[in-house]
Amino acid sequence: MRLFGKKQSAAQTGDPLAGPARVDPRTKNLTKRLQPGDVAVIDHLDIDRVSAEALVACQPVVVLNAAKSTSGRYPNLGPGILLDGGVLLIDDLGPDVMGLPEGHLLRVEDGAVYDGDTLVAEGVRQTDETVAEAMAAAREGLSVQLESFAANTMDYLREERELLLDGVGVPDVRTVLDGRQVLIVVRGYHYKEDLVTLRPYIREYHPVLIGVDGGADAIIEAGWKPDMIVGDMDSVSDKALTCGAEVVIHAYRDGRAPGKDRVEALGVPYVLFPATGTSEDVAMLLSDDKGAELIVAVGTHATLVEFLDKGRAGMASTFLTRLRVGGKLVDAKGVSRLYRHRISNFQVGLLAAAGLLALVIALASSEAGKTLIGLLGARWDDMLSSFGHLFGGG
């Protein structure tokens, strides 16, 4: 039996693995405490890309999934990311595996999970071949999702036409957005790299920084402070909520707001925004209604696969929100991959040498420069003479 704490090839070899169990039905909560060498126990139907990348960063020896890692609804990328990261994936273990005691030493052999000598559950050990087969089958399911999207679009338009067309229901906020540029940050694909690329833009234009739930923590991690936090408050930290930013809680249309109790417990004032759709849609609609000059979005979800990855059946709200916001919206997601510097060290050195040569020529063409060069030459001769006396014995 081997215990692994770093990237290894167990996903390909099927060697026995062991580690302490870390159990949580919500993957994003589990990754906050997961350590290298742990056994991650989750209940995650269709493991998405963001969750898989977070798991790989924690480097568990194995991920045990009570649900199917790919259900066939759409081609989710999570299982492949885990295997590429050297993490063994066993899925479809059943709900009983979620009852495993936290911290118990588990042993995994092929697709079987043991607590001591007791067989707890048996599942499917994923390989590159099984993942490829599942992806091919899942692509056929996208047609069903497109039909669902079309139906959801009409339903959403009927429910939210007053909000979309006339801004009815948008609350008043203290943050001044009128005439300013707004940067909305969502913890989506490549958000960290995109924020680094946008640093010059932020320094020059000082946009209003709006974090959507965990996007507020992304802003803080990048070295700034959010001006506003919008969302249902399920994935934002207490540090972000108490940083002084204005808090806008995304509530259901009937007024229910699951995040309200948490914000009240922290003693943070807030504004309620009841609306159907996603929290990033709410942030865009709020910015547009309050007169933002330009809305720059980072990490937002825009495609059908991205929304299915997020666990939503349709993206009707975002589709219509983007139509509503129109030309104000600049989607900066993936901007870090648009252009990469391709200057080599040799080219940098050559540029520096050319600059130095130009400086010498400029100095040599003026009387003051000639005098300076003469003084430097004399000083150089003195240094050489001193070295000669030192090593030549006088």
C-alpha positions in Angstrom: 0.0 0.0 0.0 1.3 3.5 -0.9 0.3 6.9 0.4 0.5 9.7 -2.1 0.5 13.4 -1.3 1.5 14.8 -4.6 0.7 14.3 -8.2 1.0 10.7 -9.1 -0.1 8.1 -11.7 -2.7 6.2 -9.6 -5.4 7.2 -12.1 -3.6 5.1 -14.6 -2.1 2.3 -12.5 -4.9 1.3 -10.1 -2.5 0.8 -7.3 -4.0 0.7 -3.7 -4.2 4.1 -2.1 -4.9 5.3 1.4 -5.7 8.6 3.2 -7.9 10.3 5.7 -11.5 10.9 4.6 -12.7 14.5 4.1 -16.5 14.4 3.5 -18.8 17.1 2.2 -21.6 17.0 -0.3 -20.6 20.5 -1.6 -17.3 20.3 -3.5 -16.6 24.0 -3.1 -16.9 23.8 0.7 -14.7 20.7 0.8 -11.8 22.3 -1.1 -11.5 24.9 1.6 -10.2 22.3 4.0 -8.9 19.5 1.7 -5.1 18.8 2.1 -2.6 16.9 -0.1 -2.9 13.2 0.7 -6.6 13.3 1.8 -9.4 11.2 0.3 -12.1 13.6 -1.0 -15.6 12.3 -0.6 -18.2 14.2 -2.6 -21.7 13.9 -4.0 -21.3 15.9 -7.2 -23.4 15.0 -10.3 -21.5 16.1 -13.5 -18.2 17.4 -12.0 -17.6 20.8 -13.6 -14.4 22.3 -14.7 -14.0 24.9 -11.9 -14.6 22.3 -9.2 -12.2 19.8 -10.8 -9.5 22.4 -11.0 -10.0 23.3 -7.3 -9.7 19.6 -6.4 -6.5 19.1 -8.4 -5.0 22.2 -6.7 -5.6 20.5 -3.3 -4.0 17.2 -4.5 -6.1 14.5 -2.8 -5.0 11.0 -3.4 -8.4 10.0 -4.7 -11.8 11.6 -5.3 -14.8 9.4 -4.2 -18.0 10.5 -5.8 -21.4 9.2 -4.6 -23.0 10.4 -7.8 -22.1 9.9 -11.5 -19.3 12.2 -12.5 -20.8 12.4 -16.0 -24.6 11.9 -16.2 -24.8 12.2 -20.0 -26.7 15.5 -20.0 -23.7 17.4 -21.5 -20.0 16.9 -22.1 -18.6 18.2 -18.7 -14.8 18.5 -18.5 -14.3 17.8 -14.8 -13.5 14.1 -14.9 -10.8 14.5 -17.6 -9.2 17.4 -15.6 -9.0 15.2 -12.5 -7.3 12.4 -14.4 -4.9 14.8 -16.2 -4.0 16.1 -12.8 -3.0 12.7 -11.5 -6.0 12.3 -9.2 -7.8 8.9 -9.1 -11.6 9.2 -9.6 -14.1 6.6 -8.4 -17.7 7.5 -9.0 -21.3 6.2 -8.7 -20.5 4.9 -5.2 -24.0 5.5 -3.9 -25.3 7.7 -1.1 -24.0 5.5 1.7 -20.4 6.7 1.1 -21.4 10.2 2.4 -21.8 8.7 5.8 -18.1 7.9 6.2 -16.7 9.4 9.4 -14.5 12.5 8.9 -10.8 11.7 9.3 -11.1 7.9 9.1 -8.3 6.2 7.2 -9.7 4.8 4.0 -8.2 2.4 1.6 -9.0 2.3 -2.1 -8.3 -0.7 -4.3 -9.4 -0.5 -7.9 -13.1 0.6 -7.5 -13.6 -0.7 -3.9 -13.5 1.5 -0.8 -12.5 0.1 2.6 -12.8 1.5 6.1 -10.3 -0.7 7.8 -11.2 -4.2 6.7 -14.8 -3.3 6.0 -15.9 -2.9 2.4 -17.9 0.4 2.3 -18.8 0.7 -1.3 -17.9 -0.2 -4.8 -17.9 2.1 -7.8 -16.5 2.8 -11.2 -12.8 3.6 -11.5 -12.6 6.2 -14.3 -9.8 6.0 -16.9 -9.0 8.0 -20.0 -11.0 5.5 -22.1 -14.1 5.6 -19.9 -14.1 9.4 -19.8 -13.7 9.7 -23.6 -16.6 7.3 -24.1 -18.8 9.3 -21.6 -18.0 12.5 -23.4 -18.9 11.2 -26.8 -22.3 10.0 -25.5 -22.9 13.2 -23.6 -22.5 15.4 -26.7 -25.6 13.8 -28.1 -27.6 15.2 -25.1 -26.9 18.8 -26.0 -29.9 18.9 -28.4 -32.3 18.3 -25.5 -30.7 21.1 -23.5 -31.1 23.5 -26.5 -34.8 22.8 -26.6 -35.0 23.4 -22.9 -33.2 26.7 -23.3 -35.6 27.9 -25.9 -38.6 27.1 -23.6 -36.9 28.8 -20.6 -36.2 31.9 -22.6 -39.9 32.6 -23.2 -40.8 31.7 -19.5 -38.2 34.1 -18.2 -39.3 36.9 -20.6 -42.9 36.6 -19.3 -41.8 36.6 -15.7 -39.2 39.5 -15.9 -40.3 41.7 -18.8 -40.9 44.7 -16.5 -37.4 44.3 -15.0 -35.8 43.8 -18.3 -37.6 46.5 -20.2 -38.2 49.2 -17.6 -36.0 48.4 -14.7 -38.9 47.8 -12.3 -37.7 46.3 -9.0 -34.1 47.5 -9.2 -33.3 48.7 -5.6 -31.5 52.0 -4.8 -27.9 51.7 -3.8 -25.4 54.1 -2.2 -22.6 53.2 -4.6 -22.4 55.8 -7.4 -22.4 54.0 -10.8 -23.8 56.8 -13.0 -21.3 57.8 -15.7 -18.6 55.4 -14.4 -17.1 52.2 -15.7 -17.9 49.0 -13.8 -15.9 45.8 -13.6 -17.9 42.7 -12.6 -15.9 39.8 -11.4 -17.2 36.2 -11.2 -15.2 33.2 -10.2 -15.4 31.5 -13.5 -12.9 30.2 -16.1 -9.5 32.0 -16.1 -10.7 34.8 -13.8 -7.3 35.0 -12.0 -5.3 35.3 -15.2 -7.8 37.8 -16.6 -7.6 40.1 -13.5 -3.8 40.2 -13.9 -4.1 41.2 -17.5 -6.6 43.9 -16.6 -4.4 45.6 -14.0 -3.4 48.5 -16.3 -7.1 49.1 -17.1 -8.0 49.1 -13.4 -5.1 51.5 -12.5 -6.0 53.9 -15.3 -9.8 54.0 -15.2 -10.6 53.1 -11.5 -13.8 51.3 -12.3 -16.4 50.4 -9.7 -15.4 46.9 -8.6 -18.4 44.5 -8.2 -17.8 41.0 -6.9 -20.4 38.4 -7.6 -20.3 36.1 -4.5 -16.8 34.6 -4.4 -15.8 37.1 -7.1 -15.4 39.6 -4.1 -12.7 37.3 -2.7 -11.0 37.2 -6.1 -10.9 41.0 -6.1 -9.3 41.0 -2.6 -6.8 38.3 -3.5 -5.8 40.4 -6.5 -4.9 43.3 -4.2 -8.0 45.5 -4.4 -11.2 46.1 -2.4 -14.6 45.5 -3.9 -17.0 48.5 -3.9 -20.0 46.2 -4.1 -20.8 42.5 -3.5 -23.8 41.0 -5.3 -25.1 37.4 -4.8 -26.9 35.0 -2.6 -23.9 35.0 -0.3 -23.2 31.2 -0.4 -19.6 31.3 -1.5 -18.2 34.7 -0.3 -16.0 34.8 2.8 -16.8 36.7 6.0 -13.6 38.7 5.3 -15.1 40.0 2.0 -18.5 40.7 3.5 -17.0 42.8 6.3 -14.5 44.7 4.1 -16.8 47.7 3.8 -18.3 47.0 0.4 -22.0 47.6 -0.2 -23.9 44.3 0.0 -26.7 43.5 -2.4 -28.4 40.2 -1.7 -30.0 38.4 -4.6 -33.3 37.1 -3.4 -36.1 35.0 -4.9 -39.1 36.7 -6.4 -41.2 35.8 -3.4 -38.8 37.7 -1.1 -36.9 34.7 0.3 -33.2 35.4 0.7 -31.1 32.4 2.0 -28.1 34.6 2.5 -29.8 37.3 4.6 -29.4 35.5 7.9 -25.7 35.2 7.4 -25.2 38.8 6.5 -27.4 40.0 9.4 -25.4 37.8 11.8 -22.2 39.7 10.7 -23.9 43.0 11.4 -23.5 44.1 7.8 -26.1 46.4 6.2 -27.5 45.1 2.9 -30.0 45.8 0.1 -32.4 43.1 -1.3 -32.8 42.6 -5.0 -35.5 40.1 -5.7 -35.1 38.7 -9.3 -35.2 35.5 -11.3 -32.0 34.5 -13.0 -28.4 34.4 -11.9 -26.5 36.7 -9.5 -24.2 37.9 -12.4 -27.3 38.9 -14.3 -28.5 40.9 -11.3 -25.1 42.7 -11.2 -25.3 43.6 -14.9 -28.9 44.8 -14.7 -28.2 46.9 -11.6 -25.1 48.5 -13.2 -27.0 49.3 -16.4 -30.1 50.7 -14.6 -27.9 52.9 -12.4 -26.2 54.5 -15.4 -22.9 52.7 -15.8 -21.0 54.0 -18.8 -19.4 50.7 -19.5 -19.7 47.2 -18.0 -16.6 44.9 -18.2 -17.2 41.3 -17.2 -14.6 38.8 -16.0 -15.3 35.1 -15.4 -19.0 35.3 -16.3 -20.9 32.4 -17.8 -22.1 32.8 -21.4 -22.4 29.5 -23.2 -24.8 26.6 -22.8 -22.0 24.2 -21.6 -20.8 26.8 -19.0 -24.3 27.1 -17.6 -24.8 23.3 -17.5 -21.4 23.1 -15.8 -22.7 25.5 -13.2 -25.7 23.2 -12.5 -28.3 25.3 -14.2 -30.8 23.9 -16.7 -30.9 26.9 -18.9 -29.2 30.3 -19.6 -32.3 32.2 -20.6 -31.8 35.0 -18.0 -28.2 35.7 -19.1 -29.1 35.6 -22.8 -31.8 38.2 -22.3 -29.8 40.2 -19.8 -27.0 40.6 -22.4 -29.5 41.7 -25.0 -30.8 44.3 -22.5 -27.4 45.6 -21.6 -26.4 45.7 -25.2 -23.4 47.7 -26.3 -22.3 48.7 -22.8 -21.0 45.2 -22.1 -17.4 44.2 -22.8 -16.9 40.5 -22.0 -13.2 40.3 -20.9 -13.4 36.6 -20.0 -10.4 34.9 -21.5 -8.7 38.2 -22.3 -5.4 36.8 -20.8 -5.3 34.2 -23.6 -5.9 36.8 -26.4 -2.3 37.9 -26.5 0.8 36.5 -24.8 4.2 38.2 -24.8 6.7 36.5 -27.0 9.8 38.5 -26.3 12.8 36.3 -25.5 15.7 37.1 -23.1 18.0 37.5 -26.1 15.7 40.1 -27.7 15.5 42.0 -24.4 19.4 42.0 -24.1 19.7 43.1 -27.7 17.3 45.9 -27.1 19.3 47.0 -24.1 22.6 46.9 -26.0 21.1 49.0 -28.8 19.9 51.6 -26.3 23.3 51.8 -24.6 25.0 52.2 -28.0 22.6 55.0 -28.9 23.4 56.7 -25.6 27.1 56.5 -26.3 26.7 57.9 -29.8 24.6 60.8 -28.5 27.2 61.6 -25.8 30.0 61.5 -28.3 28.3 64.0 -30.6 28.2 66.8 -28.0 31.0 68.8 -26.3 29.6 68.0 -22.8 29.4 64.4 -23.8 33.0 64.3 -25.1 34.1 65.8 -21.8 32.2 63.2 -19.8 33.7 60.4 -21.9 37.2 61.8 -21.4 36.7 61.9 -17.6 35.4 58.4 -17.6 38.3 57.2 -19.7 40.8 58.9 -17.3 39.1 57.3 -14.4 39.2 53.9 -16.1 43.0 54.3 -16.7 43.5 55.1 -13.0 41.6 52.0 -12.0 43.7 49.8 -14.4 46.9 51.4 -13.1 45.9 50.7 -9.5 45.2 47.0 -10.3 48.6 46.8 -12.0 50.4 48.1 -8.9 48.4 45.8 -6.6 49.1 42.6 -8.5 52.5 43.5 -9.9 54.0 44.3 -6.5 54.4 48.0 -7.0 
